[in-house]
Amino acid sequence: MYLEELTTSQAKKVLNDNAIIVIPIGSIEQHGNQCALGTDYIIPRYLGEQISHMEKVVILPAIPYGVCPYHLNFAGSIDIGYEGLKVVLEGITRSLMKHGAKRFLILNGHGGNSPAIEKVALEVYQKGGVCALIDWWSLVAKLDSKFVGGHGDILETSAMMAIDEKYVDLSLAEDITPINPTEKLKASYIQAVSFNGGIVKIPRNTEEIAPQGWFGPISPKESSVEFGREALKCAAEFIEEFIEEYKKMELR
């Protein structure tokens, strides 16, 4: 069920009935020239829709904005900052806990959001509730190595094609030309380099290491609806199984 479709009397009953409150969250930011700015929240929103039939599961409207200061030199990207996101999540969880909610699940589509989410999740726990966090792209990569991806590469682009092909224009996809900071510091992700077999984070603006905006092991040019459907199905099935077990978790 969806919170926005309930009346206040219906919500009162549901929230006091040990419901799982699902919060899809992402970001408005560039994902290469070929993929929509809303990728990071559209995918979690879709995954929320896939579990909306479950008993005692309440899906909240997706939060589209997140923490992405390193993408701001790309047109259309919006950053509300760590504190901004933290305040929004605190307001949502505090409000719903006032009316009986104690179990939350955040479906996240953007890594930059994680510090704010984890801080709020701990606050929920300290108030007597519990809040789980699933980063969908990391989840599917753990479940099947063929889904190991990056930012705006084959994984996210394919997922968006599977949700709706209008979100992707593969004719705009470019080959990656990563910029290595030094001869031995090799670009390994948009804010990280590899050196002597290890990975070191060096936070910088995205275009300084990935001028095409995307980064990953496989080009978005290889994206397909079929690959996206498979990844999304993998994530949705896991999330549904997790929720059934999550319901059994005892609270303090």
N, C-alpha and C positions, 0 to 999 in steps of 0.2 A: 504494500500500500504506500501511498505518497502523502506526506504530511500536509502539503498544500491543498489536498483534496478533501481533508477531514474538516468537520465542524469542530468548534472548541469543546463541545461535550463529548464528541467521539474521540478527540485527541486525549482528553482527560482519562477516559477509560483505557485507551491503548497504552498511554505512557505509564500508567500505574500497573500494567499487566506484564512487566518484565520484558518489554519489547527491546529489540536490537535497533538502535538508531544508526542508520547508514548515511555517512556524509561523503559524497563524491567531491573531490577537490582537485584543482589543476592550476593552470596559468594561461595567460594570453601572451604568447611569445612566438618569435620566429622559429620555424622548423625547416629551414632551407626554403628555397624558392618554390618548391613543388607542393608543400603541405600547409594546411590551414593553421592560422595563428592559434585557434582554439583547441588544437590537438590534445593538450595535456588535461583539459577538463571534459572534452567531448567523450574521450575513451572511458574515464571513470563513470561518467553519467550513463553511458551505454551499459557498462557492467552492472550498475545499480538497477537499471531496467530489467536486466536478465534475472535478478533475484527478487524483484518486487512482488512476485506471487507467493513468496514464502510466508508462513504463518509467523506472526509476531515480529515482522521485519518492516520497519518504517523508513522509507527513502526520503531524504531531505533534498531540496533543490540544490543543484551542484554549485559550488563556489568557483567562479571562473578565474579569479585573480590570485596571484601567488607572488613568490619571491624570485625575481629574475633580473637583478641589476646588471649582470654581465651580458644580457641580450639587448640592452636599451639602444644600442647604435643601429639596430635593425628596425625599420619602420613598423609600427603597429604594436610593438612589445610594450607591456604595461607591468610595472613593478610596484607593489604596495608595501614592500619591505617586510622584514622579519616581525617587527613590532605590530605592523598593520595586520598581518595575517593572524598573529597571536591574539590580538584584541578581538577580531572577528570570531575566531574559534572559541575563545573564552566566553563571549557573549552567547553563542549558540548553545554550548554545553551547559553553562550556568542557568540559562533560561529553561532548558528542557529538564534539567535535574530538579529545578524548583517544582516541577509538575510531575515528578515521579520517575523520570528516565534515569537509568543507572548504567546501561550497557551501550557503548558506542563502537562503531567500526568506521574508520576513515579509509576510503578508497582513494589513493593518491596517484596522480599522474605526472608529478614533477618533483625531482630530487631536491631542488632548492627549498621546498616547503618543509622538508623533514625536521629540521631543528625546531621550528615553531610548533609543528604537530606534536612532536615528542614532549615538549615542555607542557603543552596543554593536556596531553594524555596523562602525564604524571599528576597534574593538578586534579584531574577527574578522579584518579585513583585515591589521592589524598583526601578527597571529599566523600569517599565511600563507594565510588563507582569503578568502572574499568573502561579503558579505551584502547582498542587494537588498531594497528596501522598496517595496511597492505599497499606496497608500491607495486603496481600491477606488472611493470616491465621487468623488475627484479624477480618477481614471483615466477613468471613464465620461463625466464632464463634458468632458474633453478630446477623447474619441472622438466625442461627439455632444452638441451644445449643449443639446438638449432635456432632457438629464440633469443640467444644472446645478442643484444643490440646496443645502440648508442642513442644519439639525439637526432631525430629527423631522418634516420636511415630506413632500411627495409622494414624493420619491425613496426615502428610508429606509422610510417607511410602506408604500409599494407593494412594495418588495423583501421586506419581512417578510410581507406578504400572499401573495406568490408562493411563499415558502418554506413557510408554513403560516398559514392565515387565523386560527388560534387566537391568534396573537400580536398581533392588532389588533382594536380595537373602535372603529369609526368613529363610533359614536353618542356617544362621549366626546370627539371632536375639537372644539376650540374655535377661533373666529376669533382671529387674532392682534391684540393691541393693544400694539405696541411702544412703549417709553418713550424719548423723545428727551432726552438729558441737558440740552441747551439748545435754543433756537430754531433755531440753525444747525448744531448737532451732531446729525445724524440717525442713528438706529439703523440699522446696515447688517448686523449679525450679532450673535451673542450676546455677543461681547467686542470689538466694533468699531463705529466710527461713520464716517459720511461727512462731509466738510467741504470745501467749495470744489472739488469734483471729485476729491478724494483720499480714501483710507481710512486711518484712524488706529485702532490698537488701544488700548483702554482696558480692561484686565482688571478685571472686577467679577463679582459673583455673577450668575448667569443671570437670576434673577427681577427684577433691577433694570433690565433692558433688554427681557426677553422673559418676562413673567409667566406666559404660558401654557406655557412650557417649550420650544416649538418655534420655529424661525425659518427662513424661506426664501422663495423667490420665489413658490411655489405651495402653497396650503393642503393639509394632509393629507386634508381632506375630499374632494379630487379624486383620491385614491389608487385604484389598481386592480391586480388580479392581473396583467393583461396588461402594464401599464406596468412592473411589477416584474420580470416574466419577461424582458422585453426588455432591461432594464438589466443583470440578472444574466447573461444570455446574452452580452451585449456584453463584460462583464468577464471571464467564464470563457474565452471564445474568445481574447481578448487574452493572458490569463495563460498559457494553454497554448502559444500561439505564442512568447511571450517565453521560456518555460522551454526550449523547443527551441533557441533561439539562445543562451540563458544557459549551456547545457551546453558550448558551444563556447568560452566565455571562458577564456583561459589564466590560470593562477594564477602568482604569483611563486614 
